[in-house]
Amino acid sequence: MLTIEEKTKIVVSALEDIKASDITVINTGKISPLFECMIVASGQSNRQTKAAADNVVKKLQELGEEVLSTEGEKSGEWVLIDLGDMLVHVMQPAVRAYYNLEELWGATPSAHTPSNI
């Protein structure tokens, strides 16, 4: 089983492979007992959001990690991946701006970019 740090690096790398943009990592462990970390990324089209989410699932399953569920694959506007201790949101920019998960969860994007993982 991977640590949360290892899993975060793999997820971010899988998103970057598909050219997802604006990847933000939010440490939620002190805010919610439900999960340790949330990753939010943007895809520019339905196809890209689906491909990025699929790549995350594929990379983690190759390493024996369990993916509890995925939601939103049909529309591709917002795909949610539940990894138990981590949630991954791949969203189109308009949907992401509307729901503004980073602000909702109190993230400061400059402190949670992939380069700081």
Summary of the structure (lengths in Angstrom):
residues: 117
radius of gyration: 12.8
end to end distance: 18.9
largest distance: 35.0
contacts: 369
relative contact order: 0.22
helix: 41%
strand: 23%
